[in-house]
Amino acid sequence: MTFVITQNCCTDASCVPVCPVDCIRPVAGDAPTPMLYIDPQTCVDCGACVAECPVGAIYHEDELPAGLTRFRDINAAYFDRAPLAIRNIAPTTVPRAVDRGALRVAIVGTGPAACYAAAELLRTPGVEVTMFDRLPTPFGLIRSGVAPDHQATKEIVSLFEPVLASDRLDCYLNVEVGSDISHAELVEHHHAVIYAVGASGSRELGIPGEHLPGHSAAADFVAWYNGHPDHADHDFDLSTPRVVIIGNGNVALDAARVLVSGADYLSRTDIADHAVRALESSAVREVVLLGRRGAAVAAFSVGELIAIGELPGIDVVVEGEIGARPDDDLDGALKYDLVAEYASRPATPGNRHVVLRFSEAPLELVGGAHVTGLRTTAGNIEAGLVLRSIGYRGAPVAGVPFDDESGRVPNEAGRVLDGAAPVPGVYVAGWIKRGPRGVIGTNRTCAQETVENLMADFAAGRLARTAGGDIGAVLAERGVSAVDWQGWLAIDAAERARGAASDRPRTKLVRVDDLVSAAQG
């Protein structure tokens, strides 16, 4: 008997070290994959991985829910291609303590990369951490990016809550670095600064008509339905029967799933109230995802592709040339087989459609005062709303080097570079470091690498500066309404209480003023 890792896998790898027979792969140093897998031939059915998984992605094979049963074969297929090999595992050691106050580190951002970095720093007794976020709420894209019907994925915050509650960590939420406090002031008050600010911008298409009303970034749409304060007042026209999404990654699938699922399906989640109201009157019956290449190299994950095919009342329609099935790529072969399976399914009258169109590129958005469609390499598509989902890019931080072409802070293994030289005491982690790729758990090894180099610089005396002063007093003097960890707990309690009245996990507050008021309440 075996346990099976399924769709929600975040690749955090918390499960790997607790397995008594070391049968979970891949591990650090292996070729990365979109998820982890359990070898069914080696698993001893102990369940240690289940207890450790932060997102509830692991099930006993006899208890797999409907819609997840095919992951049993997917786990086995990984080891058919890469048989389990015995590893020599070095014992875990506790870092040597430092004197309290000898190493004080600022982390800008509170998303997964920032939280993993904080957790790694706090493994060393004596290290002190200060975290900053421009929003009154922590956890970054876990709150504002993960789809509302993926509540299990959001449970990964249970790993981060004890970190942010540590007595060696101070939270300053609702504080914008570069406005409320400068980079230079962070450097003055800390021995090192880690920027884990993500990549919130969206790449442009570079085609005619992309500035027409009715065209937006899919990331903005996601932030809108997730209640991000920056996007609460956005207006997306859902009076059109067809929406086109340019791109076919997981963000595109999330947006498509929300558009075709409707208000009834989502009303028991933590989707923003304004999005529920818009979906109640939505006319959208079809969402077309446009991909430049074939199915095997599509950007979506196998798990999300499976999920879109399990939605009630939704047909997955396949159009265009899906390409060839690879022999040497498990992930690509699984995607190809799923798409081929969907292509063979008969349509159900009355169902809404998610259309996967392959080997087709956009050429021009067409329309006058508003988008009316899209011209592509295969013809024209009528649509009253077009979303682009072709990748994120970071934004510059005042006082920190930035590479505009890549949309990242130039760095070497997390050490920020000015030209070829490291900037003493300044580091990056997450998407602003490596670019917008990977899933939540990918940030763990990324942050560990950055912190390892920071600690090496500290041990080598390269962080020799006097860091002092009360940064909280500086912010208070400027009238900044900073929200601390207790303030976030008050927001969390208020949102959960609002949600309980309608059997929802929470009803989000979407205005900064309301969030700050709840924090102070």
Secondary structure as UniProt FT lines:
FT   STRAND          3..5
FT   TURN            7..8
FT   TURN            14..18
FT   TURN            20..21
FT   STRAND          24..25
FT   TURN            28..29
FT   STRAND          37..38
FT   TURN            40..42
FT   HELIX           48..52
FT   TURN            54..55
FT   STRAND          58..60
FT   HELIX           61..63
FT   TURN            66..67
FT   TURN            69..70
FT   HELIX           71..81
FT   TURN            100..101
FT   STRAND          104..108
FT   HELIX           112..122
FT   TURN            125..126
FT   STRAND          128..133
FT   HELIX           141..144
FT   TURN            148..149
FT   HELIX           151..154
FT   TURN            155..156
FT   HELIX           157..164
FT   TURN            167..168
FT   STRAND          169..173
FT   TURN            178..180
FT   HELIX           183..189
FT   STRAND          192..195
FT   STRAND          201..202
FT   TURN            208..211
FT   TURN            213..214
FT   STRAND          215..217
FT   HELIX           218..225
FT   TURN            226..227
FT   HELIX           229..231
FT   TURN            232..233
FT   STRAND          242..246
FT   HELIX           250..266
FT   TURN            267..270
FT   HELIX           273..280
FT   STRAND          286..290
FT   HELIX           295..297
FT   HELIX           302..308
FT   TURN            309..310
FT   TURN            312..313
FT   STRAND          314..320
FT   HELIX           330..344
FT   TURN            349..350
FT   STRAND          352..358
FT   STRAND          362..367
FT   STRAND          371..376
FT   TURN            377..378
FT   STRAND          379..382
FT   STRAND          385..388
FT   STRAND          392..393
FT   TURN            398..399
FT   TURN            404..407
FT   STRAND          411..412
FT   TURN            413..414
FT   STRAND          415..418
FT   TURN            419..420
FT   STRAND          421..428
FT   HELIX           431..434
FT   TURN            440..441
FT   HELIX           442..459
FT   TURN            460..463
FT   HELIX           471..477
FT   TURN            478..479
FT   HELIX           485..500
FT   TURN            501..503
FT   HELIX           512..520
//
